[in-house]
Amino acid sequence: MAASLLSHVVSDLCIGKPPVRVLPPSTPVAAALAALRASADPFVFVDAELHSRGKTTGTGCVVKVSVTDVLCYVCGDADNLSDPAAALARPVSALAAAAAGGGDHGAAAFRVDSQTSLLDAIDALLTNDSQTLLVPLHARAAHIRKHHHVSGCSPAAADYCVLTREDIVRHLFSYSISLFAPVAARTVASLGLVRRGVHAVHEDDDALDAIPLLRRSIADGTAVAVVADDDALVGEICPGVLGSCDVESASAAFAALSAGDVMTYIDSSLSPPEFLLRSIRAQLKGRGLDAMADLMDAADAASSLPLSPSSSSSASSDEDSPLGRARRTRRSSSGSFRWRSTEDVAACHAGSSLVAVMAQALAHRVGYVWVVDEVSGALTGVVSFADVLAVLREHLRAGDTQMN
């Protein structure tokens, strides 16, 4: 059975996956946001070179962009906060550069051949510190895509689908967990999987303080933990969950509220309580962020418009602008997003087994699990898919060597 698994190639994991959508770098950020809402995936890609120390990498990779990247772009710059509409009208290449982290390849997706072995695919993810691979679609599917081109999508990029760390971990564990005995039964602490450096904010800290940490969490595939005075884990700000939020209103919430109150906003983002909206407006006005308050009100008004024939003509004029398209797509959130409470976190103890930890992560559809003290509940670390993949790769490599 081990030999069978080692013979798997990446195309085996891509059956039924949709083609990715790659946007030209000149696409407005608001139009990219509209594409995200309409996509079956929680991200789109931007066909732009990464830069490191002033030089292009020459890797031929594209940059992954998510709803949370847009939020960090708006909230991570004072000028963007002061004029968010102007920020959303700029080319998405500016956002992609920020998502790439100035040379950090965590946001990059690297192209591999469809016959790349599973082990080599894991090596590609770990060596390049990337979360995603681009895999060519079957030749017949590529032919269909070429003759049924999607508007706004690069023809060459339309022939690819995306493979993530989660896809590979899920495949490995679902194929046969017994292949990883006795590693799977060992504790995460004994395997050296508990990473002590976590991205965390206090629940009373300004939510804007979480934005730099949120950027880093996107890059390493984790989230921002929210803790109380005793470092007890009370919740998280998860990039995946933020994907179901309206960017305009969520950006306003981050600009106005504490980290704990932003958790409350995220949990009620589909229908925020009026007292919370009043608090956000008052804080924004007090901080001189009137344009952000106006954008939030415009987004709320657009999302509450009835979808009826009588309103279709007026709606079409609003949708002519990229900003209007981004606002109106809030009505039909993509089915790829799985909503859950910010307090519904995947957590374990240092003595938890690897298989138990991975079961939690896969059930929550996240690439990490928080590690808390068994007695106090204090946050002590995190287990990430990147580190787990490294351990599983070594186990598979050892098995491959023994067979040869």
C-alpha positions as CSV (number, residue, x, y, z in Angstrom):
1,M,0.0,0.0,0.0
2,A,2.9,2.3,0.7
3,A,4.3,1.7,-2.8
4,S,0.9,2.6,-4.2
5,L,0.8,5.9,-2.4
6,L,4.3,6.8,-3.4
7,S,3.3,6.2,-7.1
8,H,0.6,8.9,-6.9
9,V,1.1,12.1,-8.9
10,V,-0.5,15.5,-8.4
11,S,-3.0,15.0,-11.2
12,D,-4.6,12.3,-9.0
13,L,-5.5,14.9,-6.5
14,C,-6.9,17.4,-9.0
15,I,-9.8,15.3,-10.4
16,G,-12.9,17.5,-10.4
17,K,-11.1,20.7,-9.4
18,P,-12.2,23.8,-11.2
19,P,-9.7,25.9,-13.2
20,V,-8.2,28.9,-11.4
21,R,-8.9,32.4,-12.4
22,V,-5.9,34.6,-13.1
23,L,-6.4,38.3,-13.4
24,P,-4.2,40.8,-15.3
25,P,-2.2,43.1,-13.0
26,S,-4.1,46.1,-14.3
27,T,-7.4,44.8,-12.9
28,P,-8.9,47.2,-10.3
29,V,-8.9,45.9,-6.8
30,A,-12.7,46.3,-6.6
31,A,-13.1,44.2,-9.7
32,A,-10.8,41.5,-8.2
33,L,-13.0,41.6,-5.1
34,A,-16.1,41.0,-7.3
35,A,-14.2,38.1,-9.0
36,L,-13.5,36.6,-5.5
37,R,-17.2,36.7,-4.6
38,A,-18.2,35.0,-7.9
39,S,-15.4,32.4,-7.7
40,A,-15.8,28.8,-6.5
41,D,-12.4,29.2,-4.7
42,P,-11.6,31.5,-1.8
43,F,-8.9,33.2,-3.9
44,V,-8.0,34.4,-7.3
45,F,-4.5,34.8,-8.8
46,V,-2.7,37.8,-10.2
47,D,-0.2,37.3,-13.1
48,A,2.6,39.4,-11.7
49,E,6.3,38.8,-11.0
50,L,7.4,38.7,-7.4
51,H,10.3,40.9,-6.5
52,S,13.1,40.2,-4.0
53,R,15.8,42.9,-3.2
54,G,14.8,44.9,-6.2
55,K,15.1,42.0,-8.8
56,T,12.4,39.8,-10.3
57,T,12.6,36.2,-9.1
58,G,12.2,34.7,-12.5
59,T,10.2,31.9,-11.1
60,G,7.2,32.4,-13.3
61,C,4.9,32.2,-10.4
62,V,1.6,34.0,-9.8
63,V,0.4,35.6,-6.6
64,K,-2.6,34.4,-4.7
65,V,-5.1,37.0,-3.5
66,S,-8.0,36.5,-1.1
67,V,-10.7,38.6,0.5
68,T,-8.5,39.0,3.6
69,D,-5.7,40.3,1.5
70,V,-8.0,43.0,0.2
71,L,-9.0,43.9,3.8
72,C,-5.3,44.0,4.9
73,Y,-4.5,46.2,1.9
74,V,-7.3,48.7,2.8
75,C,-6.6,48.7,6.6
76,G,-2.8,48.4,6.5
77,D,-2.2,51.9,5.0
78,A,-3.2,55.3,6.5
79,D,-3.9,56.7,3.0
80,N,-6.1,53.7,2.1
81,L,-8.0,54.1,5.3
82,S,-8.6,57.8,4.6
83,D,-9.8,57.1,1.1
84,P,-10.8,53.5,0.7
85,A,-12.8,54.1,-2.5
86,A,-9.6,55.3,-4.2
87,A,-7.7,52.3,-2.8
88,L,-10.2,49.9,-4.3
89,A,-9.9,51.6,-7.7
90,R,-6.2,51.0,-7.9
91,P,-4.6,48.2,-9.9
92,V,-4.6,44.8,-8.1
93,S,-0.8,44.6,-8.8
94,A,-0.4,46.9,-5.8
95,L,-2.4,44.5,-3.6
96,A,-0.5,41.5,-5.0
97,A,2.8,43.1,-4.1
98,A,1.6,43.6,-0.5
99,A,0.3,40.0,-0.4
100,A,3.7,38.7,-1.6
101,G,5.2,40.4,1.4
102,G,8.1,42.0,-0.4
103,G,9.9,38.7,-1.3
104,D,8.0,36.3,1.0
105,H,6.7,33.5,-1.3
106,G,3.9,32.5,1.0
107,A,1.4,34.1,-1.3
108,A,2.9,32.6,-4.5
109,A,1.7,29.6,-6.4
110,F,4.3,27.6,-8.2
111,R,3.7,25.7,-11.4
112,V,4.4,22.0,-11.5
113,D,3.9,19.3,-14.1
114,S,0.8,17.2,-13.8
115,Q,3.0,14.0,-13.5
116,T,4.9,15.4,-10.6
117,S,5.1,12.8,-7.8
118,L,3.4,13.4,-4.5
119,L,6.7,13.5,-2.7
120,D,8.2,16.0,-5.1
121,A,5.0,18.2,-4.8
122,I,5.5,18.3,-1.0
123,D,9.1,19.2,-1.5
124,A,8.0,22.1,-3.9
125,L,5.6,23.5,-1.3
126,L,8.2,23.3,1.6
127,T,11.2,24.4,-0.4
128,N,9.5,27.4,-1.8
129,D,7.6,28.1,1.4
130,S,4.4,28.2,-0.6
131,Q,0.8,27.2,0.2
132,T,-0.3,26.4,-3.3
133,L,0.8,24.7,-6.5
134,L,-0.6,25.2,-10.0
135,V,-1.2,22.0,-11.8
136,P,-2.0,21.8,-15.6
137,L,-5.5,20.5,-16.3
138,H,-6.1,17.4,-18.5
139,A,-5.4,18.2,-22.1
140,R,-9.1,17.7,-23.0
141,A,-10.2,20.1,-20.3
142,A,-7.6,22.6,-21.4
143,H,-8.9,22.4,-25.0
144,I,-12.5,23.1,-23.7
145,R,-11.2,26.1,-21.7
146,K,-9.4,27.5,-24.7
147,H,-12.6,27.5,-26.7
148,H,-14.9,28.7,-23.8
149,H,-12.7,31.5,-22.5
150,V,-13.8,33.2,-19.2
151,S,-13.8,37.0,-19.4
152,G,-11.0,38.6,-17.5
153,C,-9.0,35.4,-17.2
154,S,-5.6,34.8,-18.7
155,P,-5.9,32.1,-21.4
156,A,-2.7,30.4,-20.4
157,A,-3.6,30.4,-16.7
158,A,-7.1,29.1,-17.3
159,D,-5.5,25.7,-18.1
160,Y,-4.4,25.2,-14.4
161,C,-6.1,24.2,-11.2
162,V,-4.8,24.8,-7.7
163,L,-3.5,22.3,-5.2
164,T,-3.1,23.3,-1.5
165,R,-1.3,22.0,1.6
166,E,-4.7,21.0,2.9
167,D,-5.5,19.0,-0.2
168,I,-2.3,17.0,0.2
169,V,-2.6,16.4,4.0
170,R,-6.3,15.4,3.5
171,H,-5.2,13.0,0.7
172,L,-2.5,11.4,2.9
173,F,-4.7,10.9,5.9
174,S,-7.7,9.7,4.0
175,Y,-5.7,7.2,1.9
176,S,-4.6,5.1,4.9
177,I,-3.6,6.5,8.3
178,S,-1.9,3.2,9.0
179,L,0.9,4.1,6.6
180,F,2.1,6.7,9.1
181,A,2.2,4.4,12.1
182,P,3.8,4.9,14.6
183,V,4.3,8.6,13.7
184,A,0.6,9.4,13.6
185,A,0.2,8.1,17.2
186,R,3.0,10.2,18.6
187,T,2.3,13.5,20.4
188,V,2.8,16.7,18.6
189,A,5.3,17.8,21.3
190,S,7.4,14.7,20.8
191,L,7.5,15.3,17.1
192,G,8.7,18.9,17.6
193,L,5.5,20.3,15.9
194,V,4.6,22.9,18.5
195,R,5.7,26.2,17.2
196,R,6.0,28.7,20.0
197,G,5.9,31.8,17.9
198,V,2.2,32.6,17.4
199,H,0.4,35.6,16.0
200,A,-1.7,36.9,18.9
201,V,-3.4,40.1,20.2
202,H,-5.2,40.9,23.4
203,E,-9.0,41.2,23.1
204,D,-8.8,44.8,24.2
205,D,-6.1,45.8,21.7
206,D,-7.2,47.9,18.7
207,A,-8.2,45.6,15.8
208,L,-5.8,47.5,13.5
209,D,-3.0,46.1,15.6
210,A,-3.9,42.7,14.3
211,I,-3.5,43.7,10.6
212,P,0.3,43.1,10.4
213,L,-0.2,39.8,12.2
214,L,-3.0,38.9,9.9
215,R,-0.7,39.5,6.9
216,R,1.8,37.2,8.4
217,S,-0.8,34.6,9.2
218,I,-1.9,34.5,5.6
219,A,1.7,33.9,4.5
220,D,2.3,31.0,6.9
221,G,-1.2,29.5,6.7
222,T,-2.4,30.2,10.3
223,A,-4.5,32.9,11.9
224,V,-4.4,35.6,14.6
225,A,-5.2,34.3,18.1
226,V,-7.2,36.5,20.5
227,V,-6.3,36.1,24.1
228,A,-7.4,37.4,27.5
229,D,-5.3,38.8,30.4
230,D,-4.1,35.3,31.5
231,D,-3.2,34.4,27.9
232,A,-6.2,32.2,27.7
233,L,-7.3,31.6,24.1
234,V,-10.8,33.2,23.7
235,G,-11.0,33.1,19.9
236,E,-9.3,33.9,16.6
237,I,-9.4,36.1,13.6
238,C,-9.2,33.6,10.8
239,P,-8.5,34.6,7.1
240,G,-10.8,31.8,5.9
241,V,-13.7,33.0,7.9
242,L,-13.1,36.7,6.9
243,G,-13.6,35.5,3.4
244,S,-17.4,35.4,4.0
245,C,-17.5,39.0,5.2
246,D,-18.2,42.2,3.3
247,V,-14.8,43.9,2.9
248,E,-16.1,47.5,3.1
249,S,-17.9,46.9,6.4
250,A,-15.3,44.6,7.8
251,S,-12.6,47.2,7.1
252,A,-14.7,49.8,8.9
253,A,-15.0,47.4,11.9
254,F,-11.2,46.9,12.0
255,A,-10.6,50.6,11.8
256,A,-13.0,51.4,14.7
257,L,-13.2,48.4,17.1
258,S,-11.1,46.4,19.5
259,A,-10.0,42.9,18.5
260,G,-12.6,41.4,20.8
261,D,-15.4,43.5,19.3
262,V,-14.2,42.6,15.8
263,M,-14.8,39.0,16.8
264,T,-18.4,39.9,17.7
265,Y,-18.7,41.8,14.3
266,I,-17.4,38.8,12.3
267,D,-19.8,36.4,14.1
268,S,-22.8,38.7,13.2
269,S,-21.5,40.1,9.9
270,L,-24.5,38.8,7.9
271,S,-26.8,40.9,10.1
272,P,-24.8,43.1,12.5
273,P,-26.7,44.5,15.5
274,E,-27.6,48.1,15.2
275,F,-25.7,49.1,18.4
276,L,-22.5,47.7,16.9
277,L,-23.0,49.6,13.6
278,R,-23.7,52.8,15.6
279,S,-20.5,52.3,17.6
280,I,-18.5,51.7,14.4
281,R,-19.8,54.9,12.8
282,A,-19.2,57.0,15.9
283,Q,-15.6,55.7,16.2
284,L,-14.9,56.3,12.5
285,K,-16.2,59.9,12.7
286,G,-14.2,60.5,15.8
287,R,-11.0,59.4,14.1
288,G,-11.6,61.5,11.0
289,L,-12.4,58.4,8.8
290,D,-15.6,59.8,7.4
291,A,-14.9,58.3,3.9
292,M,-14.7,54.8,5.5
293,A,-18.0,55.4,7.3
294,D,-19.6,56.5,4.0
295,L,-18.3,53.5,2.2
296,M,-19.7,51.2,4.9
297,D,-23.1,52.8,4.6
298,A,-23.0,52.6,0.8
299,A,-22.1,48.9,1.0
300,D,-24.9,48.2,3.5
301,A,-27.4,50.1,1.4
302,A,-26.4,48.2,-1.8
303,S,-26.6,44.8,0.0
304,S,-30.1,45.6,1.2
305,L,-31.6,46.5,-2.2
306,P,-34.2,44.1,-3.3
307,L,-33.4,41.9,-6.3
308,S,-36.4,42.6,-8.5
309,P,-37.0,43.5,-12.1
310,S,-37.9,47.1,-11.2
311,S,-34.5,47.6,-9.6
312,S,-32.4,45.8,-12.3
313,S,-32.0,48.9,-14.5
314,S,-30.8,51.1,-11.7
315,A,-28.6,48.3,-10.3
316,S,-26.9,47.9,-13.7
317,S,-25.6,51.4,-13.7
318,D,-24.1,50.9,-10.2
319,E,-22.5,47.6,-11.4
320,D,-20.8,49.5,-14.3
321,S,-18.2,50.6,-11.7
322,P,-15.8,48.1,-10.2
323,L,-16.7,49.4,-6.7
324,G,-20.4,48.8,-7.4
325,R,-19.7,45.3,-8.6
326,A,-17.7,44.6,-5.4
327,R,-20.5,45.9,-3.2
328,R,-23.4,44.1,-4.8
329,T,-21.7,40.7,-4.8
330,R,-22.2,40.6,-1.1
331,R,-25.7,39.3,-1.7
332,S,-24.6,36.0,-3.0
333,S,-21.5,34.8,-1.0
334,S,-19.6,32.0,-2.6
335,G,-20.4,28.5,-1.4
336,S,-16.7,27.9,-1.0
337,F,-16.6,29.7,2.4
338,R,-17.5,27.8,5.5
339,W,-18.9,30.1,8.2
340,R,-18.1,29.4,11.8
341,S,-17.9,31.3,15.1
342,T,-14.6,33.1,16.0
343,E,-14.8,31.1,19.3
344,D,-15.1,27.8,17.5
345,V,-11.3,27.2,17.2
346,A,-9.3,24.1,16.6
347,A,-7.2,23.6,19.7
348,C,-5.2,20.8,21.3
349,H,-2.7,20.0,24.0
350,A,1.0,19.3,23.6
351,G,0.2,15.7,24.5
352,S,-2.3,15.3,21.8
353,S,-1.5,12.8,19.1
354,L,-0.7,13.9,15.5
355,V,-3.7,12.0,14.1
356,A,-6.1,13.7,16.6
357,V,-4.7,17.1,15.8
358,M,-5.0,16.6,12.0
359,A,-8.6,15.3,12.4
360,Q,-9.5,18.6,14.1
361,A,-7.8,20.8,11.5
362,L,-9.4,18.9,8.6
363,A,-12.8,19.1,10.3
364,H,-12.5,22.9,10.8
365,R,-11.0,23.2,7.3
366,V,-8.0,25.1,8.5
367,G,-4.3,24.5,8.2
368,Y,-3.3,24.9,11.8
369,V,-4.4,23.9,15.4
370,W,-3.7,26.1,18.4
371,V,-1.9,24.5,21.4
372,V,-3.1,25.4,24.8
373,D,-2.1,24.5,28.3
374,E,-4.1,21.6,29.6
375,V,-4.7,23.2,33.0
376,S,-4.8,26.9,32.5
377,G,-6.0,27.1,28.9
378,A,-3.2,29.5,28.1
379,L,-2.1,29.7,24.5
380,T,1.4,28.0,24.2
381,G,1.9,27.5,20.5
382,V,0.5,26.3,17.2
383,V,0.8,23.3,14.9
384,S,0.8,24.1,11.2
385,F,0.3,22.0,8.1
386,A,3.7,23.1,6.8
387,D,5.5,21.5,9.7
388,V,3.2,18.4,9.6
389,L,4.0,18.0,5.9
390,A,7.7,18.1,6.7
391,V,7.3,15.3,9.2
392,L,5.1,13.2,6.9
393,R,7.5,13.7,4.0
394,E,10.5,12.4,6.1
395,H,8.4,9.4,7.0
396,L,7.5,8.7,3.4
397,R,11.1,9.3,2.2
398,A,12.3,6.7,4.7
399,G,9.8,4.2,3.4
400,D,10.8,5.0,-0.2
401,T,14.5,4.4,0.7
402,Q,13.7,1.1,2.4
403,M,11.7,-0.2,-0.7
404,N,14.6,0.7,-3.0
